[in-house]
């Protein structure tokens, strides 16, 4: 996933949310609608979230240091996780509290044309933002379904913006439904129910985001396609005859660590093995450009040990250490 694609979607969402947040808050001041207050806080939280994603992307570009030899690529995961916390606490919990208060102490909506007009404007603006996120995601999604894309993407920005924009659109529809029912029935309780539904929606999205970014923070392996490319590029059939075992780890969205124990011919000299390892590293980087940190350990393949199975501790040629 290109950084430029993610940044374009983030900036589009940030511009839309800032404008919408101001419009919603003005509508709340004139109408007293709790749905509008919850939605204004929602848009303000989303704006802060996009700011967090931009900060995370900037910090992740720092050069590696002796203290952090593998760089700062995971900063993007950390800030994406903070987004889920903000969405849960500021957006979701506030909306639930505000909805509960409105249901407990309902009042009629004043100047109805303000919330209705702003919600229609917000739906149009969020649709454009959502369209940008979909377009940028389609450029890197390939044949994955949308669910698979959100679950498997190693760069967190586009899945975060996609879920936020989707949540914003559904939330706006819920707010419009709550305001509309409150106006039709003259009962402000419906406005509170709409607000409560917005809160539940935001918390659900926050939980999904937290689960996915937690997995990235813990460390995920390369995707299946990249693993197969690395395997094919490593073995040359001459000096490197097979991969005994291999581990991959994303150091960041666009930086992959590859560590493998490779089998070499017993009669090869040290110079020949070193040359073969260097050639294998070049082939791996050509096949998977994000494989920037590569450690290949040569060993002699032992067919009798291979009967021990796939357990790295019993891997052919060594103990797996």
RABELTA-V622077 format. One record per pair of residues at least 24 apart in sequence whose ideal C-beta (glycine too) atoms are under 10 Angstrom apart, sorted by the first residue. I is the first residue (numbers start at 0). J is the second residue. Records with the same first field share a line. If there is no record, write none. Layout:
I->J  J
This chain:
0->135  136  138  139  140  148  152  153  154  155  156  157  158  252  253
1->135  138  139  154  157  252  253
2->56  59  60  75  154  156  252  253
3->135
4->131  132  134  135  136  137  138  139  154  156  157
5->52  53  56  75  132  135  136  139  152  154  155  156  157  158  159  160  252
6->52  53  56  57  135  156
7->131  132  134  135  156  157  160
8->49  52  128  129  131  132  133  134  135  136  156  157  159  160  161  164
9->48  49  50  51  52  53  56  131  132  135  156  157  159  160  163
10->49  52  53  128  131  160
11->49  124  127  128  129  130  131  132  134  135  160  164
12->45  46  48  49  52  125  127  128  129  131  132  156  159  160  161  163  164  167
13->45  46  47  48  49  50  52  53  128  160
14->46  49  124  127  128
15->42  45  46  49  121  123  124  125  126  127  128  129  131  164  167
16->41  42  43  44  45  46  47  48  49  50  121  124  125  128  163  164  167
17->42  43  45  46  49  50
18->42  46  120  121  124
19->43  45  46  117  118  120  121  122  123  124  125  128  167  171
20->44  45  46  47  121
21->117
22->113  116  117  118  120  121  124
23->113  114  117  118  120  121  171  174
24->117
25->113  117
26->110  111  112  113  114  115  116  117  118  120  121  178
27->113  114  117
28->110  113
29->108  109  110  111  112  113  114  117
30->107  108  109  110  111  112  113  114  115  117  178  190
31->101  106  107  108  109  110  113  114  187  190
32->101  106  107  108  109  110  111  113  114  115  117  118  174  177  178  181  182  187  190  191  193  194
33->94  96  97  98  99  100  101  102  104  105  106  108  174  177  178  181  187  190  191  192  193  194  195  197
34->94  97  98  101  108  114  118  170  171  173  174  175  176  177  178  181  189  190  191  192  193  194  195  196  197
35->108  113  114  117  118  121  174  177  178  190  193  194
36->93  94  97  101  190  194
37->90  91  93  94  95  96  97  98  101  170  173  174  177  190  191  193  194  195  196  197  198  201
38->90  94  114  117  118  121  167  170  171  173  174  175  177  178  193  194  197
39->117  121
40->89  90  93  94  97  197  201
41->86  89  90  91  93  94  163  166  167  170  171  174  197  198  200  201
42->90  121  124  125  167  170  171
43->89  90  93
44->82  85  86  87  88  89  90  91  93  94  163  201  205
45->82  85  86  89  90  125  128  160  163  164  166  167  170  201
47->81  82  85  86  89  90
48->78  79  81  82  83  84  85  86  89  90  159  160  163  208
49->82  128  156  159  160  163
50->78  82  85
51->77  78  79  80  81  82  84  85  159
52->78  79  81  82  155  156  157  159  160  163
53->78  156
54->78  81
55->79  80  81  82  155  156
56->154  155  156  252
59->251  252  253  254
60->251
63->250  254  292
68->292
69->248  250  251  254  256  291  292
70->250  251  254  291  292
71->250  251  254
72->153  249  250  251  252  253  254  255  289  291
73->215  216  218  249  250  251  252  254
74->251
75->153  154  155  156  212  215  251  252  253
76->153  154  155  211  212  213  214  215  216  217  218  219  249  251  252
77->155  212  215  216
78->155  156  159  212
79->154  155  156  158  159  208  209  211  212  213  215  216  252
80->155  159  208  209  211  212  213  215  216
81->212
82->155  156  159  160  162  163  205  208  209  212
83->155  159  162  204  205  206  207  208  209  210  211  212  213
84->205  208  209  212
85->205
86->159  162  163  166  201  202  204  205  206  208  209
87->201  202  203  204  205  206  208  209
88->201  202  205
89->201  205
90->163  166  167  170  197  198  200  201  202  204  205
91->166  197  198  199  200  201  202  203  204  205  206
92->198  201  202  205
93->194  197  198  201
94->170  173  174  193  194  195  196  197  198  199  200  201  202
95->194  195  196  197  198  199  201  202
96->194  195  198
97->190  191  194  195  197  198
98->177  190  191  192  193  194  195  196  197  198  199
99->191  194  195  198
100->191  194
101->177  181  187  188  189  190  191  192  193  194  195
102->187  188  189  190  191  192  194  195
103->188  191
104->187  188  191
105->181  186  187  188  189  190  191  192
106->181  187  188  190  191
107->181  182  185  186  187  190
108->177  178  179  181  182  185  187  189  190
111->178  179  181  182
113->178
114->174  175  177  178  179  181  182  190
115->175  178  179  182
117->171  174  175  178
118->171  172  174  175  176  177  178  179
119->171  175
120->171
121->167  168  170  171  174  175
122->167  168  171  172  174  175
123->171
124->167  171
125->163  164  165  166  167  168  169  170  171
126->164  167  168  171
127->164
128->160  163  164  167  168
129->160  161  163  164  165  167  168
130->164
131->160  164
132->156  157  158  159  160  161  162  163  164  165
133->157  160  161  164  165
135->160  161
136->160  161
141->224
143->222
149->207  208  211
150->207  210  211  214
151->211  219  222  223
152->211  215  222  252
153->215  219  220  221  222  225  249  251  252  253  254  255  289
154->215  249  251  252  253
155->208  211  212  215  216  252
156->252
158->207  208  211  212
159->204  208  211  212
162->203  204  205  207  208  211
163->201  204  205  208
165->200  204
166->197  200  201  203  204  205  207  208
167->197  200  201  204
169->196  197  200  201  204
170->194  196  197  198  200  201  204
171->197
172->196  197
173->197  198  199  200
215->249  251  252
218->247  248  249  250  256
219->247  248  249
220->245  246  247  248  249  255  256
221->245  246  247  248  249  255  256  257  287  289  290
222->247  249  255  287
224->287
225->249  255  257  286  287  289  290
226->257  287
227->286  287
228->282  283  285  286  287  290
229->255  257  259  279  282  283  284  286  287  290  293
230->259  283  286
231->282  283  286
232->278  279  280  281  282  283  284  285  286  287  290
233->257  259  261  276  279  280  282  283  286  293  295
234->261  262  279  282
235->261  275  278  279  282
237->263  264  267  271  275  278
238->262  263  264  267  271  272  274  275  276  278  279  297
239->263  264  267  272  275  276  278  279  282  295  297
240->264  299  300
241->300  305  315  316
242->279  295  300
243->296  297  298  299  300  301  304  305  311  314  315  316  317  319
244->296  298  309  310  311  312  314  315  316  317  319
245->295  311
246->294  311  319
247->287  290  293
248->292
249->289
250->289  291  292
251->289  291
252->289
253->288  289  291
254->289  290  291  292
255->283  284  287  288  289  290  291  292  293
256->290  291  292  293  294
257->283  284  287  289  290  291  292  293  294  295
258->292  293  294  295  296
259->283  293  294  295  296
260->294  295  296  297  298  300  311  314  315  316  317  319  320
261->295  296  297  298  300  316
262->297  298  299  300  301  315  316
263->295  297  298  299  300  316
264->297  299  300
265->299  300
267->297  299
269->297
272->297
273->297
296->320
